[in-house]
Amino acid sequence: MRHLAGVLVIVGMIGLAGAAPRAQGRGGAGGQALTPKAAAPFDLTGYWAAVVTRDWRFRMVVPPKGDYAGVPLNAAARKIADAWDPARDEEPCRSYGAANIMRVPGRLHITWQDDQTLKIDIDAGMQTRVFAFSSRPAGGGWQGASTAQWEVIPGLRGQRTLTGSLKVVTTNLKPGYLRTNGVPYSARTTLTEYFDRITQPNGDAHLIITTTIEDPEYLTQPYMYSTHFKLQADATGWAPRSCSAR
Amino acid sequence: MTPNSGGRTLRPFMRTSARGAVLLAGLLVLGATLTGQNAGTPSGPGLDLAGYWSAVFHQDAGLATGGGMIGDYGGIPLNEAGRIYALSWDASRMTVRQQQCPGYVIPYFYFAPQSFRFWEERDPSTQELFAIKMYTQTSEQTRTIWMDGRAHPPAYAPHSWTGFATGAWAGHILKVHTTHLKRAWLRVNGVPQSDAATVDEYFTRHGDRITYVSVVTDPVYLAEPWIRSADFVRAPRDPASWLYACDDAEQIVGRPDDVIPSHLFGQNPYLREYAELRQVPLLGALGGPETTRPEFMATLATAKETDALPRLRPATGASRASVVPDPDPRDGEIHVWPVQGNVYMLVGDGGNIAVQIGDQGVLVVDTGAGRLTEKVVAAIRRLSPKPIQFIVNTSFHPEHTGGNSALRAAGRDPSVIGSFFSTQFADAGRGATIIAHVNVQNRMSAPAGQPAPTPPEGWPSDTYVQGRRRKYHNGEAVEIWHRPQASTDGDSFVQFRRSDVIVTGDLFTTTQYPFIDVKNGGSVQGLIQALNDILDRTVYRAQEEGGTMIIPGRGRVTDEWELAEYRDMIVIVRDRVQAMITAKATLEQVKAAHLTVDYDTRFGATSGPWTTEMFVEAIYTSLTQPPPLTPGAR
């Protein structure tokens, strides 16, 4: 019995060890749990401009039909992409869904909608993503429903420094395009993103978004990319504009 | 990610029993999994990056595996020099011997098709992390990221493909700063990266995936820092393919060694292939900082071919000077760099000084400008208690002979003392013996009765007239090769065969365009030939790195890669000048054509003793009034 009690104590400690990082926040441990806004290990808010240096030709112009290099499409998806006809593509927002919106050249305006909800307004396509720090997010449409959580690592050896990432999982998406030339994703898509902030020696701050797209309907394996945005001092360049298929 | 505090918090419980410890370990894994953090056990203040990792090629498909098409520069913040360099680049350049087996430089390293093995190096006594190492599959390279806070080497230290990297944890992100990179390619379609580039990197781990961010700062070829990201996934097992079997060979049999393929301005026949195939406006394909901004989409939507045409050639206006600092500290001190074997480089008194030490006595190649001679002698004394026995001059130029008199006086040549020379000359052996080609002596001295440009105490006393002077000294063969009509008519380079070091004098510098002293017998043809002669005697250790080390007349220590690149530059500029001469251009027209625009930010000068204009004029003069062929010239 004594052994069993010891094991139960250990199990309890393990649970705490696993849960503690999420409960702790910038304000430190102890006392009542902090809100997600107060617990943020880094500041995401502000205006961020895309720096388009990867997948440039897929993002800055509409690629030719059938140019889906790099996307692990299955045969069904390739058939759809090969049949894409821009003249008949009447829904201009298909490539502005959550699975591609961060790749569309533009700017982000990130704010806290409330203590539990982070909001990203995107000037390209005038889209808005809402990240709820709860297990049951509401939402759908192009931006789906997003659940957010801080993945926090406390400092070592008594150091109070906190670090970590914002993890966001998005589901319930309206089918759209991974690329503007008709490369499809389905409603069964799950989008997992990690948001990290880096600061360069010259003081420039960048938001790094690590993205994994899983789509059992159209992808043969998880589709991975990462995207970067540079922090701006103000709203310079903020230019809300409608979706465009061209 | 596993919280770093877990193991520490639970440590007291680990003493309960061995069974409990096993159970605890299992529960730790379970606990980590339950929290959605399935990374390996963390080590150090950051995350554990150790293991096998494979690059994911979902981004920029085709760029990594194919190196990119000619004319695919969109999203790269190239400045004018970088763009013109890339436009002039001919894929046939890769047939040149030194271009066949280069390693991957850090800005390309993680974007190439390869797997990686990461591991930690820890002090066995303290278990402090002092380095993270990374080995790459395709290029057979090991990279070291020093985690112990050490300083970066001085600017005159050699550069390498992986450079010198120091890292630190910024929370869960590994930050790395890299300097001392070799000149290389940002993209293997001719987009250049200079040896002044530095890289700031950020490694972040999310489960079994690493997000890698690279920010390249290159004042020579980029208008602003270039940020990119890449993704790696953990490989479940050893890729079992870690070697890179590459040896260079003759790709084009019979091609003269002064042929370096390149395109003249505006004459790249493959320029539009990418733009047309990918349906990208040419203006965007040519890159530039503006192409990385969201608002450039609107520019592209209305871009016309004519908008791009001015960017295919150098802009008019004043030429630019080098933006790369001189690696000479210029602090009034002499700095010593151990090059290899018995050979050291002394930096600080104008031209570089090479010192070979050993049992017999000190052999010095060149003596600097003579402004810090006492400190030069003191530095040599610290390297060896033996006398300065021989001095070799590679040139008569004052930056290489300025310290002759003083160094000679500080030394002695025991091989002469007691020989028959002693019976003829009272001062035989009192002072070091100065060896040089006879033309060096001729230009430092003067016929009897005429004033000499330099004091006689510094004149070479042991001269040669043929192409090769040889000597076995300090246990190794030392060969002195005269190269006629190069920088002057009296240049030599010195090869230490066992130490495997070559001292080039004015034939090669890392700081400026070559000094082609036409009025003293120099010529661009002779210079190119001299550089090729040096390359005939160099061997790299692996991937165009190491092996024979080179001490240039000025600047930092290199290996053959940098010298080959320097040779390529001179050939390319020569060909541009020759094309204009063939088209009946005048010297003024040649000077106004900015034929060096893609090299000026690295080597150019708009003032001082050797300007870009002087360099171009020297080539023009060499080609229009070639010097008469002298023995030894080909």
Interface residues (C-beta under 8 A of the other chain):
Chain A: H3 G6 V7 V9 I10 V11 M13 I14 G15 A17 G18 A19 A20 P21 R22 P41 A49 A50 V51 V52 T53 R54 D55 W56 R57 M60 V61 V62 P63 P64 D67 A69 G70 V71 P72 P105 G106 R107 A124 E151 I153 P154 L156 R157 T161 L162 T163 G164 S165 K167 Y194 D196 I198 T199 Q200 P201 N202 D204 H206 I208 T210 T212 Y223 M224 Y225 S226 T227 H228 K230 G237 A239
Chain B: M1 P3 N4 S5 G6 R8 T9 L10 F13 T16 G20 L23 L24 L27 L28 L30 G31 A32 L34 T35 G36 Q37 P45 V56 F57 H58 Q59 D60 A61 G62 D72 G74 G75 I76 A170 G171 H172 I173 K175 H177 D200 Y202 T204 H206 R209 T211 V213 V215 P225 W226 I227 R228 S229 A230 D231 V233 R278 Q279 V280 P281 G284 T291 T292 R293 P294 E295 F296 M297 L300
